[in-house]
Amino acid sequence: MFQSKIFTNTIRTLLGKEIQLLDTSGAIGADLASGVGAGVYKNIKDAVSNIKIKSIQMPSLDYTRCKQAYN
């Protein structure tokens, strides 16, 4: 899902935050997130600490237009 440029552009603009894409698959991400829920990892930051950051993306769309699309 986060590999979609349109999706990540919209989410990071609405949140006003950067998104760090990790060099992994969605299946691995889901597995790590379930490990957080099960108490294997303390938090998501701990769970992904050994995964390389693929890219860091900043907000780049018009916030007002994105907000209108989701209302």
Salt bridges, closest charged atoms under 4 A:
none
